[in-house]
Amino acid sequence: MMQKRSKTAKKQTSLSTRALAAQIILQVLDQGKSLSMLLPEVQHQIKQQDLPLLQEICFGICRVLPRLEHIIKLLVDKQLKGKTRIVHCLLLVGLYQLLYTRIPPHAAVDEVVNATHTLKMDSFRGLINAVLRRFLREKQQVLEQVDKHWETLHPEWLVTRLKKAYPNWHDIIEANNKKPPMWIRINSQKIDTASYRVLLAERGIDTFSTENPFALRLAQPTAVNNLPAFEQGHVSVQDLHAQWSAILLAPKNNELILDACAAPGGKTTHILEQAPNAHVVALDIDDSRLKRVHENLARMQQSATVICGDASQPTQWLEKINITTDKSAVQFDRILLDAPCSATGVIRRHPDIKWLRQESDIEQLVLLQAQILQALWAILKPNGTLLYATCSVLPEENALQIEQFLQENVDAKLEKLPFASTENTIGFQFIPTENGGDGFYYAKLRKVS
């Protein structure tokens, strides 16, 4: 297996950025693979300076896919299927460059045409060249046809659900279609926010503050190696609304705390920033993603018990916690459940979600969330706190899920959250906003006797 993967990597090393982008998009659309999985796998195959362009093309195509697909339908007589799907993806790459980047048109066209050689699709050079140059000649007329109706750039099933749930559904769609802002979280154990803001200003990085005392929004996104003392753990990259998880959990020193579904570890490290002497257990079902948890803990100079396990089956991993000799008696003071969800609140950061997620997934996710909630509730101490969180904007996964849980568990009490509009609501739903945070939901539950 390893040997085969190595040969594939060697074969692809010579691929151009455009050819690699077309291959990645093909795997997203036809194989259901995510950009967050594919992009790290290919970073070693291109020059470091070409990585931002690769990311821009791949994320950008997923963001505006229906618009590009519509253009191809107008310009290509015969649908490209089967082995020629890679040619279709090359056209997506070319059109995205022509519409959304500052690359000179002749260079954009030439690079995509030349990519056919390394992809062994030389016979389609003429087709790609003709389609892209025709688009340049007829751009105004083509775009008039494509854009005569407002395009959501979202799958219809998701638009229907958003319309049903939100009077302001249009705003959510608009926010999803924009590039996300970059938020950072200041480590209060290392430096205060005001002082770190000065360090950023000295490097010419402008920032904006918010009601969250640890959060800053960068005026322009930047690479993490431009952030002062990033490797020393002074700061982490984390969305504004995701940062509320550790604050709402309100961890205390010496408590036993479970961070369920913890990877990649941003919430784990934030809990330890809030309570450095807490005993934190970081749990995730995906062993490969736990590598990121270890990396983040090391960078922040923090310590936690990291366990690979299924949150819905605590008996399978409780014995790995070195707290007491009686493993059946292990109970947590606080539990953060960042539940598996549709991720419909973070579409602007992961636009491929729009094409990877299916409507049929929602019911399965709701069932899984309910299973995990019940399983973890059983290992929460009396008077303990469970914070339920998702990066979803769908009520079925959020308020309706917690409403059902409260009906089935008489020892669960809903706690108020420190947000103005939480009166008579079940938890609190953040929706994505242009200069704000992503879509997140929180509900805080206390276990009463």
MOWO-V784550 format. One line per field, one symbol per residue. phi: phi as a letter, one per 40 degrees, with the letter a starting at -180 (. if undefined). psi: psi as a letter, one per 20 degrees, with the letter a starting at -180 (. if undefined). burial: + if it has 16 or more other ideal C-beta (glycine too) atoms within 10 Angstrom, else -. Layout:
# MOWO-V784550
phi: ???
psi: ???
burial: ???
This chain:
# MOWO-V784550
phi: .cccccccccccdcccdccccccccccccbbgcccccccccbdccbcdcccdcdcccccccccbddccccccccbbcbccbfcccccdcccccccccccbbccddccccccccccccccfbdcbdccccccccccccbdcccccccbcbcbcgbccccdccccccbccddccdccccccccbbbbccccbaccccccccccccgbcbbcacccbbbbccbdacccccdfcccgcabcaddccccdccccfcbdgccbbbcfccchccdccdcccacbccbbbbacbccccdcccccccccfbbacbbcacccbdccbdccccbaccccccbbcabbbccdacgccbcccbccddbccbccccccccccdcccdcccdcbccdgcbbbcbabbbcddcbccccdcccccbccbbcccbcbdbccgbcgabcbcbdbbcccbbbbbbbccc
psi: ghgghggggghihiqrghgggggghghghhikqqhhggghhjhiirqhiighggggggggghhkghgghgghhhipgpporcijhhgghhhggghgghhjrjppghgggghgghihghjlkhijggggggghhgghhkgghghhggjhqpphkqqhhggghhhhhphkhghgggghiqqqrpqqppoiihqqgghhhghghhjkoqrprahoiiqppphpqrqhiippkgijjhqqopqghhiighghhlqqqiqoppnqlhqjjhhghhghhhnhjqopoopqiohhiihhgggggghilrproppprohimhhhihiiomgqhnhijpqqhqponnqpaikiikhhhmiihhihpqhihgghggggggggggghhhjpqpjrppopqrlqjphhidghghggghhioijpppqqqlqhkjpkqoapopqpqgjbaaoqqpppppoq.
burial: -----------+--+++++++++++++++---+-+--++--+--++------++-++++++++++-++++++--++---+----++++++++++++++++-------++-+++-++-++-+--++-+++-++--+------+---+-----++++--++-++--++--+--++-+++--++++++++--++-+--++--+----+-+----+-+++++---+----+--+--++++-++++++++++++-+---+++++++++++++++++++++--++++++++---++-++--++-++-+-+-++-+-++-+--++--+--------++++++++++++++++++++++++++++----+--++-+++-++-+++-++---++++++++++++++++-++--+------+-+--+-+--+---++++++++--++++++++++-+--
